[in-house]
Amino acid sequence: MIIRELGMTVFGLLCGSILFGRVLPKWIKGIDVTEVSNDHNPGTANAMKYAGVPVGILCLLGDLLKGALPVYICLLYTSDAA
């Protein structure tokens, strides 16, 4: 039981550590958002501004999923309701 909870915690931490606003623009368009933006922030808004709207939407979806997916999986595996 403790191993499963520890694994879920590590999974959530690893999912949260992915910076989609930095990774996706660099992978798709070859743009490092932290270098071209004035505030050097690898966020969704800067990804949308410098890499385009489709890349910004993908960053937003990635950011939403990295918060929702670990919670959903944790609830799925730790739920007592049948």
Sequence and secondary structure as in RCSB ss.txt:
>XXXX:A:sequence
MIIRELGMTVFGLLCGSILFGRVLPKWIKGIDVTEVSNDHNPGTANAMKYAGVPVGILCLLGDLLKGALPVYICL
LYTSDAA
>XXXX:A:secstr
 HHHHHHHHHHHHHHHT  HHHHHHHHHT   HHHHSSS   SHHHHHHHH HHHHHHHHHHHHHHHHHHHHHHH
HHH    
